[in-house]
Amino acid sequence: MRSYTRHQLKQDSFRTSTTETISWAVEHQSKLIAAGIAIAVIAAIVLGGWAYVNYRDEQAQSQLAGAIEKYNAPIRPAGTPATPDAVSFASAQERAKVTNAEFTRIADKYSFTQSGRVARYFAGITLNDMGDNAAAEKDLKDVADSRYKEIASLAKLALAGIYHDTNRDPQAIALYEDLADHPTASVGKSTAQFLLAALYEESHQPDQARALYQQMQKESPASPVAQLATQKLREIK
């Protein structure tokens, strides 16, 4: 598992660009789900990029790998029976419930480790999958305030989605602006800007969205980000 994730890390968007992240987010226009695409990114960081120095960290790493793999397991089509040789779930709710228990256990047991922080992040994501926004918000705030900036920024991204979905746009905007002002490898400036612009579009504030897209064009005119911004500008009514 470790050699595989090291290989994945070398090919990951951490080392290339955030274009795929941005494209996905723009297409789906969902702030919280956008954080979910970071699963592979987080797995790569946790399992291949951090040097663990004690036995408990190694334990947490191994258990977290299994929980993340299970969270990535497919949802079976309706009426399709489970097969014994492959993990699958009847619904997203079932998958969230099962994996939330695992992520929460890891987060509680290894709370002082980096892996524990990642587990707490996924506990928040799966709670949201289960429809428990209040509990999800609590877990994600805990991670957002941690000293591990890569995980903290993803937690902030997920929190912004919850704020938007629960009609607290001023708080969501503040988080997106903070993420844009303090980019990390897991949440780049352009990702935060695109999601903020999408919020403005959904909130019928086209002028604010247009200003962000124009800013992205000016900051990196020859980049894929600028091309996406140009496309979005054409779509704004």
N, C-alpha and C positions, 0 to 999 in steps of 0.2 A: 504493500500500500504506500509506504513512504517513498520508494523510488518512483512509483507512478506519479505521485503528486508533485515530486520535484520536477519531473518532466513536464507536467501540466503547468507548473508555475512559470517555466521558461517560455511557454507559448501563450500565457494568459494575457488578458487585456491590460493588466498592470504594466506589462512590458511593451505593449504596442500602443493602443489608444482606447478612448472611451466611446468610440463611434458606435459599436454594437449596442452598448448600454443606452446611449442616447436614442438610437433608432427605435429600439424596443419601447422605451419610455414614451417617445413621441407617438408611436403607433397605438399604444394601449391607453395612454392618458391616465394611468392609474398610479398614484404616488406611492402607495404602500406596496403594491405588487412589484413596482419597480425595484424595491429593495430585495425582493425575492430572487431576482436574477443574479444577485451577488452570491448565491449559494456556492457555485463553483469557485468563485473568487475567494470566498472565505475558506473553503475547504483547502484550497491551494496554500493560503497563508498559514493556516493553522497546522496543516499536516506536513508542509514542506518548507516553510519559510522561517519558522521560529526555532531557535535552539533551546530546547528544554534542558534544564540542569538538574533535575531531581526525579526521583521515581514517581512521585505523585503526578507530576506534569505528564510523564509518559503514560500513566494510567488514564488521565483525563483525555489525552490526545487519542488514544486507541478507542475509548468509548465514544468520544465525539465523532470520530470517523464513521463508526457504525450507525450512529443516530442520523448523521447527515445523509448517509447512503440510503437509509430507510425513508427519509423525508423526500428523497428524489425518486422513490419507487413509483411506478405507474399506477394510474387509476384504471381498474378493469371496466370494460363496457358493460352496460346493464345486462344482467342475465348470464354473464360469463363467470364460471366458477374459478376459485383460486387454484393455483397449481402448487404442488409441494416444493418444486425446485426453484421457484422465483417468488420474491416478495412483491405483493401488490395489494391494493386496497379497493374496497367497493365504492368509496367516495372520498372526496377531499376532506370532509369532516372526520371520517374514520382515521384517515392518515394523520391529520392534525392532532387528534386526541391521543393516538398511540405515541406519536413522536414527541408531543408536548410533555408527556410523563417522563420520557427519557431525557429530554433536554433539561427539564426542571431538576431531575435527580442529579444530573451532572453539574448543573450550575450551583446547586446547594452544596454538593459534596466538595467541589473544587472551586469554591467562590473566589479564592485568592489567586487563582491562576489565570493566564490569558485564555486558555481553553474554557474555563468557567465563564468568562465574560462572553465568549462567543456562544456558548450554550444558553446563556441568559437571553442573548439577542434572539436566538431561534425559539426560545420559549415564548418570547413576546410575539414573534411572527405567527407561531402556531396558535397562540391564544386568539389573535386577530382572525386567523382562519376559522376558528371555532365560533367567532361572533362575540367574543368577550373583549370589547374595546377597552374597558376600564382596567382590567387586569393586564392586557397587552401594553397599555400606556405605562403602567407602573414598572413593568419589567424593562421596557425600552428606555424609560427615563433613567433607570438605574445604570444601564449600559452607556447611555449618552453622556453621563456625568463621569464616566471612568477615564483613567489615564491612557487607555489604549486607543489612540486616535483613529485608527482605521476602522475598528469596530464601532467606536463612538459615533463616527460620521454616518455609518450605515443605520445605526439606531435613530439618529436625528432624521435621516431621510424617511424612515418608516414612521416616525412620530409625526412628521409633516403631513404624511398621507392620512393618518388618523385625525389630525386636526382639521384637515380639509373635509374629510368624510363626515365629520361631526360638527360642521358649520362653525369652525374656529379659524377662518382664513387668516386673520391678522397674525395668529401664532404660527400658522404654516408658512406664511410669507417671511416672517422673521427667521425661521429656521433655514429656509431655502437661501435667504440672503447671507446668513452666517456661513452656510456650506460653500456658497460661491466665493465668499471673502476668505475662507480658510479651507481650500481644497486639499484633499488627500488622494492617495492612490486608489482607494475604493470608491470615492465620490469626487469626481473631478469638477472643476468650475463649470464647464459646459453642461454637465449632467444636471447640476443644480439650477443653472439658468434655464435650460429647456423645460424642466419640470415647473419652475416658477412661471415661465411664460405660458405653459399649458394651463396652469391654475388661472392665470389672468384671462385666458381665452374662455375657459369654462365659466368664469365669473362675469363674462360680458364686459371685459375691460381691454378691448383690442389695442388701445393706444399704448398701454403698459407692455403688453406682449410684443407689439411691433418694436418698441424701443429696445427691448432685450435682444430680439433677433438681429436688429441693426447693429447693436453693440458687438454681438458675436461675429458678424460679418467683418466689422472693422478690425477686431482684435486678431483674427487669423484668416485673412481673406482667401488664402489658397487651400485651406484645410477642408476636410470632409464636414467638419462642424459648420463652416460657413455655407457649404452647399445645402445642408439640412435647414439652416436658418433661412436661406433664400427660398427654399421650397415652402417653408411655413409662412413666409411673408406673402407669397402668392396666394395662399389659402385663406389668409385673414380677410374677413369681409369688412 
